[in-house]
C-alpha cells in the first residue's frame, strides 16, 4: 500500500522530469513528464575484455501513460537533443508509478 498521495508522485516527476512524447503504434501521440535515467555498468567479458553498457529508463505517473505499451516509441530530450527510444518493457509498480525500459532506435 503506497504511503504518499498521488499528488506527491506527480510533484516528484514534475520537479525532476523532462517533457516527453509517446507515439503509440495505434493512436494519437501522448505528451507527459518523466524522469530519464541511463545507468552505466561495467561488464567483464572475460580475460582483458571489459565494456560499458547502459540501461535507459523512464519513470512516470501511470495515469499519464495508460495508452503506451511495449513496442511504442518515446521521444526524450537527452543532453538537449530529442532522442527516439522504443519501449522494451513496461513496469507498473502498483502504486501509481510506471517505469519503461528503453532501447535507442
C-alpha positions, 0 to 999 in steps of 0.5 A: 500500500503506497504511503504518499498521495498521488499528488506527491508522485506527480510533484516528484516527476514534475520537479525532476522530469523532462517533457516527453512524447509517446507515439503509440503504434495505434493512436494519437501521440501522448505528451507527459513528464518523466524522469530519464535515467541511463545507468552505466555498468561495467561488464567483464567479458572475460580475460582483458575484455571489459565494456560499458553498457547502459540501461535507459529508463523512464519513470512516470505517473501511470495515469499519464501513460495508460495508452503506451505499451511495449513496442511504442516509441518515446521521444526524450530530450537527452543532453538537449537533443530529442532522442527516439527510444522504443519501449522494451518493457513496461513496469507498473509498480502498483502504486501509481508509478510506471517505469519503461525500459528503453532501447535507442532506435 
